[in-house]
Amino acid sequence: MADADPSPSRRKSSDALPLPDCVALVLQGGGALGSYQAGVIDALSDSRIDVNWVAGISIGAVNAAIYAGNPPERRVERLTRFWEEVTSALPSFPIPNWDTAREFTHEWSAASVMATGVPGFFRPRPVPPMFAIPGTAEALSFYDTSPLVETLDRLIDWDLLNNGPVRLSVGAVDIESGNFRYFDSSEMQIDARHVMASGALPPGLPPVEIDGRHYWDGGLVSNTPLAYVLENQAAPMLVFQVDLFSATAAPPRTLLDVMAREKEIRFSSRTRQVSNLYMRERAMRAAVRKVLDKLPGDLAGDPDVAALRDIATELPVNLVQLIYRANAWEGGSRDFEFSRRTMTDHWRSGHAAVGETMARSRLVAQNILNGKTAAFDLTHH
């Protein structure tokens, strides 16, 4: 890639983590912000951290599928191809390096996406939905996502994805029941439909039909697949959770700030709730185990004690959070602003976040070696 290359110069980390049996990568939804996740994947590759389970929602599902559906030496190259293609309609051009100019360009770019779509991803329908025949795909969304089918088929080896060493899980919502569902390569054959179902955000994008059921974006129920990963844990685990919306930020000063902050709170609250809940439950189980270990030996065989010990037993997990923190010029349209310059900025931010984490990873490494459970945000300032 030429001077628009989003990946910074390669540098191998000297602070390698001891890896447990399972290393999971959890990718949140967030549209155009997904290039931050691509930067994280790029940096994890630089640090020689191989992930064997990747789970995603919405754009996280797309990045996850590209990761699982390519051999290690091609993952970053294929992710680069995807993000170059979807940002090809809005290339970089010189602008003053100050927030007002960036904000104007940012909003103009987002408006352009709304008018013309995103190459290789979605395009406006020629007939507005209100004039289409009720019940047809044309009547249910403003955009046509058929270009994404060709893009995914071109960038992903579906046979490797379904039969290779990396497990893939993507979440979507069943429209009729309102229930959340995960499509998991360890249980079924996954193709482009399952990935697209996870990112079918209404009313912009159409629902996806799979085996007679219709699905929308999993972010409507939960924007993070962390709960699914932890509920299905079968071995000691290191989890990298990549969040695209920060729970904390300065108070808004303009209406655009209000729109941005509302979206951050809406999409980050469930993520924070899930993380806090699981860490709190694990702390409670640890406390129960300590009490059980203090019981006299004659109680060890008591059925109630045995049942309680089973409930309190768990495998260790270390959760490393990598959270995108928006620039001052990014407003409420940041998730559909597919410009080349912004994509490159996000990619570099994701790469840098892993570098910061690895530089401060001693405590994580010690926890893994000692079989302890904890959550870390090592890039928080």
Disulfide bonds with the S-S distance in Angstrom:
none
